[in-house]
Amino acid sequence: MPTPSVHRASVLTSALLALACCGSGIVPAAERDAESIDFFERKIRPVLVSRCYECHSSDADLIQGGLRVDDAQAMLRGGDSGAAVSPGRPAASLLLTALRYDGMEMPPDEPLPERVIRDFETWIRSGAAMPDLDGSSDPHREPTTESEIDWDQAKQFWAFSPPTLHQPDEIEGHDTDRSSWAATKTDRFVLARLSQNGLAPNPAASKATWLRRVTFDLTGLPPTIDDVDAFNADHTPDAKLRVVDRLLASPQHAERWARIWLDVARFAEDQAHIVGNNDSLTYPNAYLYRDWVIHALADDMRYDEFVSDQMAADLRHPDDPDRHVALGFIGLGPKYYRRGDPEVMADEWEDRIDTVSRGLLGLTVACARCHDHKFDPVPTTDYYAIAGVFASTEMFNRPLDDSVKTKAGQAEKPQDAMHIVREGNPRDLKVMIRGDAKRLGESVPRGFLTVLERPVDSTGRETVDNDDPPSDDFQNGSGRVALADAIADPSNPLTARVIVNRVWHQLMGTPIVATPSNFGSLGAPPSHPLLLDDLAVRFMNAGWSLKWLQREIVLSSAYGQSSDIDSAQSEVDPDNRWRWRMPRRRLSLEGYRDAILAASGRLDTTMGGRSIDPQDTATGRRTVYSHVSRLDLNPMLARFDFPDPNAHSPGRHETTTPLQKLFLLNSPFLIHHAEKLAERIRHGGQTDRERIEFAYRLLYGRPPGDQELGLAENFVADGSDERWNGLAQTLLISNEMFMLD
């Protein structure tokens, strides 16, 4: 807080300096490395294999320019012209110069598509991570339907073994002396791991801290003054339970959690490539899918049903067209021009496979498009078995109503359409050798991942004891129903684990599996494997209820710990891997912007509807309703770490940049709402002291300290609008405003 003699700009500058001291968010190394290698495997290696190996690999008759791109060290070392790749420096990388035909020309026959060149630029900028490129399998070998994978051994990997219920006493070193700390079964697993590592849980957070934390976590909004007063006055044993049940039942809960799913689904309303005014590939009514997600979460739709509807609602419920909006999960994916070309369609199918496999199963199946997966038991034939399902499905611009002009049953204008999918011509695909759509191998029947198929006995009957009816065959139509059944089947070892890990990540700050979209061998092992399995099974037993799962976590003592750092325990576990405290977390852009709207009194709680510009000072709609563009992402979203909507996002990365600080100082949005907040503060009491106390309770859920109160009183002593506006903006951009303890 500034001294009274400091000019408003200096006040805000000081506040921003304090803000910057919080540091940038750190992405776990395991998650960062796995994502980087996954990007290389999906986007870079296939291009090297198909377009570069002929002249620049160990199999070339003459290695052109002395450059090999099939060996990681050789690629970094470069050829006759010097280093091919400078990690982190695209402008200094000769490889990128050659791909752009700037002095050198690679490949020499024709340049790569611009989007592929951008992939190389992204890869180099992020560090040019690459595993051993020649690896243990030969990328030149033509794939066959005969896999060399030892399936019995593959299924022993933790992620492919069915989760089961566990007891905390299975953990060696389990300490029962402190079991009174545990409020839930979840706590007993956490306590056992703490005891095993010589650690103890932190004291409980204060009531004010817990209430602010849980209210933001469950609704994406801060608690009101009335909420704080009611909770502080409630001294009954069930006080927290009543708060949680109220928050879970609120409409704001579904709006907050919908955004998590929309990241997974790479929700967007247009394409990364639009020529001129051609809007044929845009999705003006994509908001209908977003609204469906919000209402599904508000109703606590079973997660297995939630997933199934997004894969095959039209086939599951042909007489209930309102549910077909769920098909936007597939239908709102990237589309490209020249959609009749095999290469173009192959790229679209890869997007569908990547979104479904990483988003729902935590597996990087798209890495098997050009060759057998180098790290996980996913042969190329499995990739094309699933690709066949999407190849048998077509994008469908379903008319919004009967008055729309149509062509062959589809709305002619995207503005008049709901963008979903429908059945196409069922067909099996042939393997595209090295991912080349013009070089075809053997045909692969539509199907699922071999490693996740139910085991069968000698008669071919499934050996899993399950009361569910058998899934439809993949040869029935496109196979979408069978694919949905296979993913949502309770015997699938991944689906429940993956969503439990995502929910835990949102509520506890860090996931149990540090690579939320990669449960394969390159991903991180779970920090609490028995807890993850136990939660997954109990989640399914609770009717796949996301609200049950959230309630279980936020009512735990582990969630209720303070974020204080104990130096002794920090030395033992500096990364808080064993959960001896709650991490201090930064609000997402959505949470921060919505909190500003709530503080200024301009929050519009209307649910659903068309998208907004989040920078528009005239709208008070929540940030979840922001327009999301693949071509030109809104500057406010892009500046504050909103994920790239061109692909599935496993989680938000956090940065701290000068542009963020300048936005907080100078943006019309912040200045406008600071002025509105100042007006509200001035009506919040009869004296300056009362008004300042009101401001702190409104924004932070607590009264100001004596020093804070004194500094603020001195600053606004002249009573000018400029001073009150400056105080309001300073409070809005403080650390406490967008951090959760």
C-alpha angles and dihedrals in degrees: 000000000000130000115250094252094059118103117241094251091053089049091055093043090055090049091051092050088055089046092054091054090071087075129216124298114265119226110217110256093234092054093044094048095045092049092049094050091044089054090050092049094048102037111019112030094054090056093047091050097046101037108022112030094077091070104017109045139081089262094058115112088227121011102231116229090355089277124135120187097179093075123062098216093042090052092053091044091051131197140272093319095050136257111359096203131033105193112232093009113085093171091058095047114105090200091064091045090055093046088054091051090239103150093324127052123216126200091024098207096061137337121264119254113275093245090056091050088051088054090056090049091051091048094050094044091053092054105280093257113191135162123220098309100208090043124165097305128064112242089198093061112103110240119244134190089253109092123202092204117122096229096190090055093042092056091057090072109109096245093053095048115093113257116243137188115272140187124228091234088071086076112090112243093025109174116213095176092084097039090120086075091065114093095175139021087258089063092055091059091048092047092049092055091046091051091047089057098042095254136127130208120260120252116271119277118251118270091251092051093047093048094050090046097049094042092054092042095051102033107016090235135097121253116262123240088255090052091053094047093048093049094046089052094049110088097164122119091247096053094110093045091054091051092049094047090049092051094046090052094050121102088231090067093066092046092054095048095042090070090058090057094043089059089053091048094047088232114199140150103223142012136273090238119053122159114216112302094339103133097171092112096048127104108217091169098046087117088078090069091047089051090050091054091050093050093045091054092044088055091046090235111197107268093230089054090044089057095042094052091053090055102039115359092138091057096039095047108020092163096050106070093173088071092053090078085079088074087077084091086078100018097058094056124117116295127191137206118258088042092173092066115100092225092054094048091047089058091050092050089051090056091053092048093047093049094047097042100043095033100047105019105028092233130125095225093155088072087074095063094099102023141357110295106271096215110022133050095261113121121198089251090063090054092054092043088063093036087059089063091057092041086058090053126074134204110253129199096203112198114251091223143350094273096066121109108245140191117203089344096308127107110254094216123052089220088067096047144086106219110225138121136259139184116296130181107313112236143151119234130230118231111265103225109235086351091293109143090204095056110065130187132179124340116252122207115236110264149121136278110300094218090058098045117115113259117254132206127230091282093055094250120138111256096203112105104230132149093209116107115256116273121258113264117262089237090063102102114309092339093242093129091051091048091049090049093049093051096044095041111122088225090062102104096209113046099070093038092053097051093042088054091049093051092046089051092055095048102035099038097238129048127243087235104043092210101058095185098039118062090158130106093282091052125087120271115243116270090214106026096169091049092049092051094045093050091047093054094043089047090056091044089053090061096269087287114172090194090055089052094048092047091050092053102042093047091055122106088232090063091043096058122115120253093230115135117235108202095212094049091042089059090055096043110014093167093051089234092155095048101241089153140015112259120241105246138197120231118246117246088260093055094045096047092045090049089054090051091049092049094049092048092241099110112132108206095192108134125225132357141107124339126272139207103250091208093057107110090203094067126072096182116133118267093247086075093060118130109255118206127187090196101047114007114208108268094233092053093044093048093055102049101269107168124255104264092208090085143018113286119216092195146325121285117211127221136174112212139167089243090061090053093048089051091054090050102042114016116121088226094060094040092049094050093042088058092048090048090050089055090051092048093051089056092047098084147359096247134040089249092055091046093051091047089050090051093053093047091047096049104029105021092239140081119259121262119247094259092046090049094049095048092048093048091052092047096053095037094113089057094224123153089234092060095046090047090049091050091049094050092046091053091047094054097042122118091247091058095063104024127086118210 
